[in-house]
Amino acid sequence: MSAAGRRYPDAMLDVLVYENVLVAWRRTPLGGYLIVSHEGEEIRLTAHHADVWTRGAFAVYLALVDARRITPRIPGDPAQK
C-alpha cells in the first residue's frame, strides 16, 4: 500500500479513537496495525485487513451519527455547548 493510501485508514482510526470508539491503535512492523478495543482486546491486522475493518467500523460510526444515536465531539462546534 502506498503512503498516500495509508493516510485514510490512519485518519479514520484517529477519529474513532478521538470519538472514544476505540482505545488506541498503532502501526506494527511490516505495515500491519494493532487496534485496541475497550474490552482490552488487541486486534492485529495486515494493512489490507485494517483498511477493510476500519472502513466498516467508520461506516457504523457514521450510521450511528446519522441516526442521531450518538453525537460526535467536533472541536469548536457551538451546538455542543
N, C-alpha and C positions, 0 to 999 in steps of 0.2 A: 504494500500500500504506500502510495506517495505521501510525502509530508503534508501536502495540501489536503489529501483525502482523510488524514488523521485528525484534522482540526475539528471537523464536525462532531464526531463521537466525543472527542475531548470536551468540546463546548457543551454538548448535551449532558455529559456526565457532570460537568461543573454545575450546571443548572440543577440537576437532580440532587446534588449534594447541598447546594445553596437552599433549595426548597425543602430540605430535610427528608427527601425520599430515600436517599442512601446516606450511609455514614461517611464513606470515603472511597476513593479509587486512586490507582496509580498504574503507571506502565511497568511492565516486568521485562526482564531481558528477552531478547529476540522478538520484540514488538508485541508482546502479549499484554494483557490487562489483568489487574486484580481489583475486584469490586467487593466492598464490604457492606453487607446488609445490616439492618437494625437488629436482626436476630443474632448477629455476630458471625454469620456465615461468610466465608471468604470464597468468592467465585472467581476462579482462574479461567480466563478465556483467551483464545487466539485473537488476533486483530480482527479477522473476519467475523468470528462469533461475537466479539464485543460490539462490532458495528451493528449486527443484526439485533442483538439483545438490547443495546442502547436505543436503537430506533423504536423497538417495541415498547420499552419502558417509557420513553419520551412520549410516544403516541398515547399511552394510557394516561400519563400525567396531563397532557393537553386535553384529552377527552374529559377528565375529571374537572379541569378548569372550565371547559366549555359548558359542562352540565352544572356548573356552579356548586359542585360538591366540595371543592377546595378553592381557596383564594390565593393566588400567587403573591409572593412577597417581593414586589417590584420596588427597588430602591427609588425613593423620591416620589412615589405615587401618592398624590394628595388624597385620593379616595380611601386610603388605608388609615388615615388619622382620625 
